[in-house]
Amino acid sequence: MRMILAVAAVLCSTTAFAQTDKPPMVGDKPLVQVQPKGTKAAGTKAGAVTPAPKGKPQSIAARLQACLEIDDGTKDRLSCYDAVIAPQPKPKPAKAKGYADCRFFKEEDERLACFNGFAESIPKLPKT
């Protein structure tokens, strides 16, 4: 019993000595931890629509469809669309040929109607 107690005391004391404030060293140089290129330490951008599953970025179509869950005709839905595709108003935009052209409408109601038309016409994506 004394032997087990002595071994436990020695093991606990060695772990206490191993925990220091210095970074781990390889030879005389500190060990460096490398992060993958795609990670950001600052976090996500403000106004993000929905978080994507780790490792899989969501497509624009999926993010536009996620905006359809917000009440229709509201400022929140338009803000959701604007977070996916930032508005860039032009004085006299032509008829939108694709969802990216909706950002050129200056009036909020026109821009919301344009996004709604394209987001509703996108075929439902399979959920994985």
Summary of the structure (lengths in Angstrom):
residues: 128
radius of gyration: 27.1
end to end distance: 56.6
largest distance: 89.6
contacts: 244
relative contact order: 0.10
helix: 43%
strand: 3%
